[in-house]
Amino acid sequence: MTAVGNGATAQGNGNAGRNPDGRFGVGNRAAAGHVPATARTMRLCEMLDTSIGNARWRRIIEVLATRAEDGDMEAIKELLNRRFGRPRQTLDADTAPPGGGLHITITRPDWEPPPFQIPPRVPPPGDS
């Protein structure tokens, strides 16, 4: 066995610490994930929740919702992104228009837009 740069050991065949199925093997530090970053994020979330509290969170969210109702596009985007997640952007070279370019499709997997309806025409005052 030979040591490789990530702390794992490789068999003589150059598999760099991977199992026969291609996954990282036991002892390969690349397989550990970002455990310290996840734990640090969880501690920060707990500190934030403790210092702000449920009542203040509710007031903050109510202010954001009120701004969204008043037409503030940033507040609307923030609420939609927090509720449904940011939209995925996909680039599909197969549907490119003739002559080049890319067709971009943005999807939200768990959200369907309401059906579009044209409002009835309201005649201006004095028009019959």
N, C-alpha and C positions, 0 to 999 in steps of 0.2 A: 504494500500500500504506500502511496505517496501523498504528502500533504499538499493541499491546494490553497490558494490565497484567501479563501473565505473561511478557513478553519476546518473544513471537512476533509475527509480522506478519500482519495480516488483509488479505485482498483486499477490494476495495470492496464485496463482497456481504455482509460481516458474518460470515464463516465462522470468525472467531477462531482462525486458525492451523490449521484442519482441512483435510484432503485432501478431494477430492470424495466419497470413500466414508465421510466422517464421522470418520475417525481423526485423531489429532493429527499434524500435519505436522512435517517436519524443522525444527529450530530452536525448537520450542515446548517451553519448559521444563517444562510439565505432563506431557510424555511421558517425561521422564527417569526416573521412578520414584524409589525411595528408595535410590539407590546408596550415598550416604554412610552411611546407617543400616545397610545390609547389610554394608558393609565393616567398620564399627565392631563389629557383632555378631560377625562372623567373627574379628576380632582378639581380642575378649573370649573367645570359645570356645577359640581357640588358647592364650591365656594360661591359661585354666582347665585345659585338658587338660595343658599342660606342668607346671603347678604341682601338680596332683593326681596324675597318672599313672594308668596302667591298673590297677595292683594296688590302689590306694586306691579307684578307681571300683568295682572288682569287690567290695571289702569293703562299700562303701556300699550297693550294690545288694543284696548278700546280707543285710545288716541289714534293709533295706526288705522283702525277700521273706520273711524270718523273721517280721517283725512282721505281714505280711499273712497268713501261715500261722497265726499265733496269734489271728487274728480282728480285728486293728486295721483298722477300716473306712477310715480315712484312708490307710493304707498300701495297702489293696486298691484304693481309688479311684486313687491315684497310679500304681500299677503298670498298671492297666487303661487309664488315660488316656495314659500314656507308650507303652504297647504298641499300642493301637488308636486313639488320638486321643480327644479329648473328644467326647461324644455331641452330635449335632446336634439342636437344638430347632427344631421347625417349628410354626408356628401356622396352622391351617387353619380359616378362617371358614366354609367351606362345610359342614363337619361339626359345626358348633355344635349343642348340644342345643336343643330347643324352648325359647323364652323367653330366649335369649341365651347368652352365655358362649363360650368357645373350647375346642376339643379340641386338646390338646397331644400330639404324637407325637415321641418321642425315638428316633432310629435310629442304629445303627452299621452302616455299609454293608458292612463285611467281617467281621462277626461274627454268628453265630447262637447263641442260647442253647441249652444242652443240653435235651433233652426232659424235661419235668417228670414225676417219678415219685413217687407216694405211697408212703412206706416201709411195710412190713408192720407190722401192729399187734403190739406185744410185750405179752403179758399181764403185769400186775404180779405180783410174787412172791406165791405162795399162791393165785393165780387159775388155774383150769384150763380 
